[in-house]
Amino acid sequence: MIKRLPLALLACAAVMALAGCGEKPQTGHGVRTDAVPYAGTGSNFTDPGWKAGDKVSWEAHLKTRQQYGQNEYTRSQTK
């Protein structure tokens, strides 16, 4: 019984070491890159005032989002 314990531990360690070898390759199936970003997704959850396919409006909304939504200097209020 005592002689089998190191062998069992070795077998468990080998199984755990080989468990990471079973990952499937990520080939990117399902990713569509043939449409331009401003074409839209067909979802109803869009920003008001933006029309799908309007590149100028898309760029204006991105600029506004960058300036006011993701800029910590304009979001923070110092007192």
C-alpha positions as CSV (number, residue, x, y, z in Angstrom):
1,M,0.0,0.0,0.0
2,I,2.7,2.4,0.9
3,K,4.7,1.6,-2.2
4,R,1.7,2.3,-4.4
5,L,1.2,5.9,-3.0
6,P,4.2,7.5,-4.8
7,L,3.2,5.7,-8.0
8,A,-0.3,7.0,-7.7
9,L,0.9,10.5,-7.0
10,L,3.2,10.3,-10.1
11,A,0.3,9.2,-12.2
12,C,-1.9,12.1,-11.0
13,A,0.9,14.6,-11.7
14,A,1.3,13.2,-15.2
15,V,-2.4,13.5,-15.9
16,M,-2.5,17.0,-14.6
17,A,0.5,18.0,-16.7
18,L,-1.0,16.6,-19.9
19,A,-4.4,18.2,-19.3
20,G,-3.3,21.4,-20.9
21,C,-2.3,19.7,-24.1
22,G,-5.9,19.1,-25.1
23,E,-6.7,22.7,-26.2
24,K,-8.3,23.1,-29.6
25,P,-6.7,25.5,-32.1
26,Q,-8.4,28.9,-32.3
27,T,-8.7,29.4,-36.1
28,G,-11.2,32.3,-35.9
29,H,-14.2,30.6,-37.4
30,G,-17.3,32.8,-37.2
31,V,-15.4,36.1,-37.4
32,R,-16.6,38.3,-40.2
33,T,-14.2,40.9,-41.4
34,D,-15.7,41.5,-44.8
35,A,-18.0,44.4,-43.6
36,V,-16.8,47.9,-42.7
37,P,-17.3,48.8,-39.0
38,Y,-19.7,51.7,-39.7
39,A,-22.1,49.3,-41.6
40,G,-23.7,48.4,-38.3
41,T,-24.8,45.1,-36.9
42,G,-28.5,45.2,-37.5
43,S,-29.2,45.5,-33.8
44,N,-31.7,48.0,-32.3
45,F,-29.2,48.9,-29.6
46,T,-27.4,51.7,-31.4
47,D,-26.6,55.3,-30.4
48,P,-29.4,57.7,-31.1
49,G,-28.6,59.9,-34.1
50,W,-26.4,57.4,-35.8
51,K,-27.5,55.7,-39.0
52,A,-26.0,52.4,-40.2
53,G,-23.7,52.9,-43.2
54,D,-23.0,56.6,-42.5
55,K,-19.2,56.8,-42.2
56,V,-19.1,60.5,-41.2
57,S,-21.6,60.0,-38.4
58,W,-19.7,56.9,-37.3
59,E,-16.5,58.8,-37.0
60,A,-18.2,61.7,-35.2
61,H,-19.7,59.4,-32.6
62,L,-16.3,57.7,-32.1
63,K,-14.6,61.0,-31.5
64,T,-17.3,62.1,-29.1
65,R,-17.1,58.8,-27.2
66,Q,-13.3,59.1,-27.0
67,Q,-13.4,62.7,-25.8
68,Y,-16.2,62.5,-23.2
69,G,-16.7,58.8,-22.4
70,Q,-13.2,57.4,-22.1
71,N,-11.2,60.5,-21.2
72,E,-10.6,60.5,-17.4
73,Y,-9.5,64.2,-17.5
74,T,-12.9,65.4,-18.8
75,R,-14.9,62.9,-16.6
76,S,-13.3,63.8,-13.3
77,Q,-14.4,66.9,-11.5
78,T,-11.7,68.4,-9.3
79,K,-12.8,70.6,-6.5
